[in-house]
Amino acid sequence: MTQVSDLEYYARRARDEADRADSALDPAVRKAHRQMADTYRRIIESGEVPEPRTRYNLSPMRVD
């Protein structure tokens, strides 16, 4: 994906998570969705798309 389409993706995810938080009945679920929405908003505000997280790059240790 390009940087623009990546940022559009995160904007859509932030909106979706905020919608889920608004419709959640359980306060813990609401809080989790709010935190995810905030995370996506911070990514958008920074303008830097994080590296995709796969099972191969989750760990800070380098494995060759």
Backbone bond lengths (Angstrom), bond angles and torsions (degrees), N, CA, C in turn:
res aa  C-N    CA-C-N  psi(-1)  N-CA   C-N-CA  omega(-1)  CA-C   N-CA-C  phi
1 M - - - 1.450 - - 1.527 109.47 -
2 T 1.286 115.26 154.89 1.456 119.64 176.29 1.520 109.18 -86.01
3 Q 1.324 115.84 166.69 1.469 120.36 -179.48 1.524 111.10 -59.07
4 V 1.341 117.90 -41.12 1.464 121.16 -179.01 1.521 110.63 -65.35
5 S 1.319 116.91 -47.37 1.459 118.43 -179.04 1.525 110.89 -67.67
6 D 1.338 117.69 -31.16 1.462 120.16 175.10 1.522 110.41 -63.86
7 L 1.327 117.29 -44.38 1.464 120.23 179.60 1.523 111.01 -66.37
8 E 1.330 117.01 -35.71 1.469 119.97 175.33 1.524 110.42 -63.99
9 Y 1.321 116.27 -38.96 1.462 121.07 177.43 1.535 109.99 -60.46
10 Y 1.331 116.73 -47.19 1.463 119.97 -179.60 1.528 111.65 -66.65
11 A 1.317 117.59 -33.74 1.468 120.36 176.20 1.525 110.18 -64.36
12 R 1.312 116.24 -42.53 1.469 120.25 177.88 1.529 110.69 -65.00
13 R 1.334 116.83 -42.25 1.466 120.15 179.18 1.529 110.96 -64.27
14 A 1.334 117.93 -39.91 1.466 120.87 178.27 1.520 110.22 -61.83
15 R 1.320 116.64 -43.15 1.471 120.95 178.95 1.528 110.82 -64.84
16 D 1.330 116.98 -43.52 1.466 120.98 179.44 1.524 111.56 -63.35
17 E 1.327 117.02 -43.12 1.468 120.07 179.85 1.527 110.79 -66.15
18 A 1.328 117.59 -38.16 1.466 120.26 177.34 1.523 110.38 -64.48
19 D 1.323 117.08 -39.98 1.471 120.66 176.79 1.521 111.16 -63.17
20 R 1.328 116.42 -41.96 1.470 119.88 178.62 1.525 110.66 -64.65
21 A 1.321 116.77 -38.97 1.466 120.22 178.77 1.522 110.40 -64.12
22 D 1.321 116.77 -40.33 1.466 120.34 -179.88 1.522 112.15 -65.62
23 S 1.331 117.30 -31.26 1.462 119.98 -176.30 1.533 113.27 -96.08
24 A 1.328 118.14 -5.64 1.465 120.69 -178.66 1.525 110.57 -73.76
25 L 1.321 115.09 139.03 1.460 120.63 178.52 1.523 111.89 -89.34
26 D 1.315 116.82 -35.87 1.462 121.73 -178.19 1.536 109.50 -81.04
27 P 1.334 118.25 127.39 1.469 120.40 -179.78 1.534 113.52 -58.57
28 A 1.322 117.52 -34.78 1.467 119.71 179.62 1.530 110.93 -67.12
29 V 1.315 116.50 -39.74 1.470 120.96 177.91 1.524 109.52 -67.29
30 R 1.319 116.52 -41.44 1.466 121.36 178.10 1.530 110.10 -59.25
31 K 1.338 116.18 -45.06 1.464 120.75 -179.45 1.530 111.12 -63.24
32 A 1.322 117.08 -42.75 1.467 120.53 -179.94 1.528 111.36 -61.80
33 H 1.325 116.82 -43.19 1.466 119.89 179.56 1.526 110.93 -68.37
34 R 1.327 117.83 -36.29 1.472 120.85 176.50 1.527 110.51 -63.07
35 Q 1.335 116.35 -42.13 1.463 119.71 179.46 1.525 111.26 -63.41
36 M 1.329 116.61 -40.88 1.466 119.44 177.94 1.526 110.62 -65.31
37 A 1.325 117.21 -42.29 1.466 120.47 178.45 1.527 110.18 -60.99
38 D 1.337 116.89 -41.57 1.464 120.76 178.47 1.527 111.40 -64.44
39 T 1.319 116.29 -38.98 1.465 120.41 177.82 1.524 110.45 -61.68
40 Y 1.329 116.66 -45.83 1.465 120.12 179.15 1.528 111.02 -64.45
41 R 1.323 117.60 -37.69 1.473 119.95 178.19 1.524 111.33 -64.82
42 R 1.341 117.04 -39.53 1.466 119.98 177.78 1.529 110.96 -63.22
43 I 1.322 116.98 -38.10 1.469 120.55 177.61 1.522 109.54 -62.82
44 I 1.323 116.78 -44.23 1.466 121.20 -179.61 1.522 110.44 -63.66
45 E 1.346 116.81 -44.97 1.464 120.77 -178.63 1.526 111.89 -64.11
46 S 1.330 116.90 -36.23 1.467 119.65 -179.60 1.529 111.09 -73.37
47 G 1.339 116.29 -27.47 1.455 120.40 -178.84 1.514 113.64 76.16
48 E 1.335 116.86 2.87 1.458 121.29 -179.70 1.517 109.43 -106.78
49 V 1.299 115.58 120.91 1.458 121.00 -179.61 1.523 108.11 -83.19
50 P 1.334 117.51 124.95 1.461 118.99 -179.91 1.520 111.51 -69.39
51 E 1.309 115.00 156.77 1.466 120.34 177.05 1.523 108.88 -64.89
52 P 1.324 117.50 139.67 1.472 119.33 178.65 1.523 110.65 -58.26
53 R 1.316 115.45 138.81 1.460 120.31 179.99 1.519 108.93 -97.90
54 T 1.294 114.54 117.72 1.459 120.61 175.99 1.519 107.70 -120.40
55 R 1.292 116.06 175.08 1.460 117.78 179.10 1.523 111.24 -65.78
56 Y 1.321 117.27 -14.77 1.453 120.67 -179.17 1.525 113.05 -88.49
57 N 1.325 118.85 -20.89 1.466 118.27 -178.90 1.530 112.71 -123.49
58 L 1.311 118.88 23.68 1.458 121.22 175.61 1.523 111.34 -74.71
59 S 1.308 116.69 -33.30 1.448 121.30 -176.44 1.526 110.32 -87.17
60 P 1.346 117.04 141.40 1.463 118.85 176.51 1.531 112.33 -71.77
61 M 1.334 116.90 -13.52 1.460 120.50 179.73 1.525 109.94 -77.81
62 R 1.305 115.40 140.44 1.465 120.14 178.26 1.525 109.16 -91.81
63 V 1.305 115.84 128.64 1.458 121.05 178.68 1.519 107.74 -121.03
64 D 1.311 116.42 121.78 1.471 120.56 179.78 1.494 111.19 -98.66
